[in-house]
Structures are given as structure tokens and as C-alpha cells.
């Protein structure tokens, strides 16, 4: 698959060639993080889909949507995930407004 003009398979192969140990370690970590545990795989994949939308990773959206579907996620569940991701992203921007106002005050600007 190609995203942003990048041949993902070709470039991941190249990354593996250039840094085989970190590449292998990441894949092992990733497999453990997404393994069945206290949370079922479907839940983990739905979380990943939401995070992928917030981080705007097209490859992750595609990969984790496919894995979520394989784990039994429905179209309705996937749709709800998007709205949770939207709420989290908007909430983060909103709450950081307080940080911005505090920073504005700290830099000597007057209110209003």
C-alpha cells in the first residue's frame, strides 16, 4: 500500500535492513502490546484506530481498521471510535487554552 507517496512495504524493508535490532524489538513489543490480555484484542484495536486518527497516521488507520475488523469490530463501533477521537482531540485543544492564557499572562501581557 502507498501513503503520502511512500511505498510502505519497500521503505519498511529498508528500515529493517538499516536497523535490524531496533526493528525486531519494535515488532516484538508491538505484538505483546496488542496481544490478548486484560483487554481483548478487539478493544485494543479500536483504541489504536482512535489514536491513529488523532495522530493522523494514514498507515495506522488502515492497518488497525483491518485488524479491528478481523477481531470482530463492527462498522458502528468503528464509527463511534472516530467521535471519541474527535472529542479527545478537541478537548485537548480546549484544555490547552488555559495553558495559552497562563503563558500570555507570564509574558507580561495585560488582560483583554
C-alpha positions in Angstrom: 0.0 0.0 0.0 1.1 3.6 -0.6 0.5 6.6 1.7 1.8 10.1 1.1 3.7 8.9 -2.0 5.6 6.3 0.1 5.9 2.7 -0.8 5.4 1.4 2.7 6.5 -2.2 2.1 9.7 -1.1 0.3 10.6 1.5 2.9 9.8 -0.7 5.9 12.0 -3.4 4.4 14.7 -0.7 4.0 14.3 0.3 7.7 14.6 -3.3 8.7 17.9 -3.6 6.7 19.3 -0.4 8.2 18.4 -1.1 11.8 17.5 -4.7 12.2 17.7 -5.0 16.0 15.5 -2.0 16.8 13.1 -3.0 14.1 12.8 -6.5 15.5 12.5 -5.2 19.0 9.6 -2.8 17.9 7.8 -5.7 16.2 8.1 -7.8 19.4 6.9 -5.0 21.6 4.0 -4.3 19.2 3.0 -7.9 19.2 3.0 -8.0 23.0 1.1 -4.7 23.4 -1.7 -6.0 21.1 -1.9 -9.5 22.5 -5.0 -10.7 24.3 -4.7 -9.6 27.9 -6.8 -7.7 30.4 -8.2 -6.0 27.3 -9.4 -8.1 24.4 -7.7 -7.7 21.1 -10.8 -6.0 19.6 -10.8 -3.3 22.3 -7.0 -2.7 21.8 -7.5 -2.4 18.0 -10.4 0.1 18.5 -8.2 2.2 20.8 -5.5 2.1 18.1 -7.9 3.3 15.4 -8.9 6.2 17.6 -5.3 7.1 18.4 -4.3 6.7 14.7 -6.9 9.4 13.9 -5.6 11.8 16.5 -2.0 11.3 15.3 -3.2 11.4 11.7 -1.3 8.3 10.7 -2.9 7.1 7.5 -1.0 3.8 7.5 -2.0 3.1 11.1 -5.7 3.9 10.3 -5.6 1.4 7.5 -3.7 -1.3 9.4 -5.6 -1.1 12.7 -9.0 -0.8 11.0 -8.3 -4.1 9.2 -7.1 -5.7 12.5 -10.2 -4.4 14.3 -12.5 -5.8 11.7 -10.6 -9.1 11.9 -11.1 -9.1 15.7 -14.8 -8.6 15.2 -15.3 -4.8 15.3 -18.4 -3.6 13.6 -18.9 -0.5 11.4 -20.9 1.1 14.2 -18.1 0.5 16.7 -15.6 2.0 14.4 -17.8 5.0 13.7 -18.1 5.6 17.5 -14.4 5.4 17.9 -14.0 8.3 15.5 -16.2 10.5 17.6 -14.3 9.6 20.8 -11.1 10.5 19.0 -12.6 13.8 17.8 -13.8 14.6 21.4 -10.4 13.8 22.8 -8.6 16.0 20.2 -11.0 18.9 20.6 -10.8 18.5 24.4 -7.1 18.6 24.4 -7.1 21.8 22.3 -9.7 23.3 24.6 -7.9 22.5 27.8 -4.6 23.8 26.4 -6.4 27.1 26.1 -5.8 27.6 29.8 -2.1 27.0 29.3 -2.1 29.6 26.5 -3.8 32.1 28.7 -1.3 31.5 31.5 1.6 31.8 29.1 0.1 35.0 27.8 0.0 36.3 31.4 3.5 35.1 32.1 4.9 37.0 29.1 3.7 40.3 30.6 0.7 41.0 28.5 -2.3 42.7 30.1 -5.7 41.1 30.2 -8.1 41.8 27.4 
